[in-house]
Amino acid sequence: MMINPSLIAVRGAGDLATGVIVRLMRCGYRVIALETACPSVIRRTVALAEAVPEGRCAVEGVTGLLVADPAEALRASADGLVAVLVDPELSSLGQLRPAALVDAIIAKRNCGTDIGLAPVVIGLGPGFEAGVDVHAVVETNRGHDLGRVFLEGQAAPDTGVPGVIAGYGKERVIRAPCAGTVEPLLEIGDLVAAGAPLARLRGVTEAVVSAPFAGIVRGMIRPGFLAPAGFKIADVDPRCERDNCFTVSDKARAIAGGVLEALLAFGIRP
């Protein structure tokens, strides 16, 4: 079966995946994103996954369009759009026939991606071994190796601790103290004082989560999301730079550079 030579399938359309997609689109590739029916993205203003509930969204001038099936996805990608297809099981790959598959869901484990799914398969972060279940792995851990491409071996193991920004690490990530439906009390881009309420959870019990320090709301999960206890629901940034809430992050850009390097190394060109 003929391969679509410049078509890249990206598994996931969260903020890091979107950074990859934006760079690939600007380099002339065609991209189709494969998402879940209920994305759990918190950095929604920079995630093309928002096309699933909204139908259409844009990040840095790159537009994502929700499509119903692989045929519509191919038409949308030919028109210069990022087709966003609900297909968490990757069942559409046989019809899409991409030149490469990038697993960008950042699950910290392999959720079914296999080296035989496309001519080139790239995994982001821990959970993949280059040469075994993917052709290449891109480092996602902040630090000296961020964005590095591995053609053998694995990325650094999951530390379970978010990278430190302006002196704050795990405190930046707000998690649900109990299971419940999320009712945001602030919007992405809003300034927040230390101790101010961020969101309410309504379930068997009701709880309000508050900002651990002063900053800006950089991420907030979609209203009405049913979050289990301990689930990541918001992100506070101490730098208070509002533009950062609406542009691809430095981390995402570094990872995107690694993906582009890997594609070119394997001869996948726009």
N, C-alpha and C positions, 0 to 999 in steps of 0.2 A: 504494500500500500504506500502511495506517495506521501512523503513528509512535507508539511508546509515549512519551507526553509527558514523564514524569518519570524515564525510564530513561537512565542514563549508562553507556556502555561505556568502561572504562579499560584501555588496552593496557599490560600489566605490573602486577605486584603486589609490587614490591620496596619498600624502606623509604620512598622518596619518593612512589611511587605510593600506598602505603598511607596516608600522611599525607593525601593528596588524598581517598582513599576514605573515611577516617574522618570528615573534615569534611563531605563530601557526604552521608554517611549521617545524621549528626547534624542536618543541615539539612533532612532529609526526602526526599532523592532516593533512588531505587533504583539500585543499582550492580551491574554484572556486570564482573568482571575477566577479562581474556584473557591467559593465561600460556603459557609453554613447558612441555614435558614434563619438563624438567630445569632448574629455576631455578638461577641462579648467584648467589643473594643471599648476602651475608655478614652483614647486620644481620637475621638470621632471626627474632629475638624481636620485631621490630616490622614484620614483612613478612607480609602475607596470602598471599604466594606459598608459604608453608609448608603451606598447605592441599593443595598438589599431592602432596607425599610423605606427609603426615600424614592427609589426608582432611578434617580440620577444624582450625582454629586461631582464636585471637582476639587482637586488639590493642585495648587501651583499651576493652574491652567490645563491640567490633564483631567479629562472628563471620564468618569465611570458610568456605565449604563447597565442597568439590570436587564438581563435577557432571559428568555424562557427555555431555550434549548441550544444545542451545539450549532445548528444551522444559523440561528439568529446571532449567535456569538461570533461566528466567522464573518458574517456580513458587517456587524458592528466594528470588528477589528479592522476590516478592510476600509472602513470609513474613517479611521483614525481615532476611534474611541477605545477605551478599555472596556471590554465586555465583562460583566460580572455575572457569573453563572452559579446558581446554588447547586453545588455538586461536591459535598465533602468526601464522598467515596471515590472520586476520580473516575466515575463510570463513563464520562464523556471523552476521555483521552483517545479512545479508538476512533471516534469521529473527528475530533479536533486535529489529530496527528501533528502535535507540536514538535519543533526541532529540539526543544529542551523543556524540562519541568524543573521548577524551582520550588522546593518545599520551604515556605516562609511563614508557617503558622507559629513557629517558635514555641513548640510544646515542650521542649527540653527532652523529648523522646521521639522515637520514630512511630508515627501513627499510620503505618501502612504504605509508606513510600518505598519503592523498589527500583533497583538499578535498571530493570528491564522495561520500565514504563515509558521511556522516551530515549532517543539516541543519546542525549546528555541529561543527566539528573544531578541536581545540585541541592544540598541540604544546608540549612542555616542553623548554626549553633550545635549544642550537644544532642546526642541521640543518633548520630549518623557516623558511619565509618567510610571514608573515601576508599574506593576500590572494592568495597563489599556491597553495601546497599545503596550507595550513590557514587557518582564519578568524582565529585569534588565536594568539600565542606568549606564553608566560610565562617570564620570566627565572629561571634556576636558579643563576646565578653569585653567590656570596656578595658582599656589598657593598651599596652604596646602592640599586641597582635590583633586588635580590632580590625576586621575587614580582610585579614590574611586568608589566603586560599590554600587549602590542604588537598593535595592529590593523593596522599596516603595518610592514614591515621584519622584522628578525631579532633574536634575542637575541645577547648577546656571544659571540664565537667561543670554542671550547674552549681553555682555557689549558694543559690537560694537567697542572695542578698542583692538588692538593687545597687547600681553604681552610685558613688557619692557625687552629689552636685552641691556646690556651695556649702559643704560641710554636713549635708544631710544624705543619708542612705535609705535604710528601710523605712524611716519615718515618712518619706515622701509618698509612699504607696499606702493608700487608705483601703482597708479591707472591711468587709461586712462583719460586724460582731455577732450577728445571728442571721439565720435564714429569713428572707423576706423580699417583698417587692420594693425596688428602689424608687424613692421620690426625691430627685435632686432639689436642693434648696438654693443652689447657685448655678450659674452657667459657666462653661469653659470661657476663660478670659477674664473672669471676675477676680478682683482682689479680695483677699480674705485675711482677717486678723487671727492671731493665735487663739484657739479655743472657740472660734465662731463655728456655728453649725454648717455642715456641708450637705448632708443628705439625711433623709429619714428612711428607715426600713420598716415595713409593715408586714408582719407575719403572725405567728402564734403569739409572739411578743413584739413590742415596738421599741425601736432604738433610734437614737440620733447620733450620727458620727460627726466629729468636730475636727477642725484643722489643728494639727499638732504644732504648727508654727505659722508665722505670717508669711504670705506668699501670694501666688496667683494660681487659680484652678486651671491646670494644664490638661487634665483629663477628667471626664465624668461619664459613667456608663449611661446608656440610654434609659430615659424614664420608663418605668414599668417592667424593667428587667427583673426576673426572679433570681436572686442571688443566693447561693448556699452560704452557710457560715464560713468565714475566712476568705471569701472570694474577693478579688481585687475590683473595687468599684470607682476609685477616683485617684487622682495624682495631683499633688500640690508642689509647685516649683518655687523655691525661695528667691529666684533671681528676679521675679516680677517683670519680666520682659514680655509684654503682651504679644508681640509679633511671633514669638517662639511657639505660641499656641496654635498658629495657623500656617506654619511652614514645616517642611520636612526637617527632622532633627539631624544633628551632626552624626549621631550614631547610625541612623538610617542611611545617610549618604555614604558613610564609610563602608557599610555592609553592601550597599548597592555597587560601589566600586569593585568590591571583591567578586560579586556576581558577574559583572561585566567582564572582568579579567578572566574568570573561569570560562565564560561563553566563548570569548575570543581565543583562549588557549585551545579549546576543542574545535575551533573552526566554525563556530556558529556566528554568522555575521548578519547585519540587517539586510 
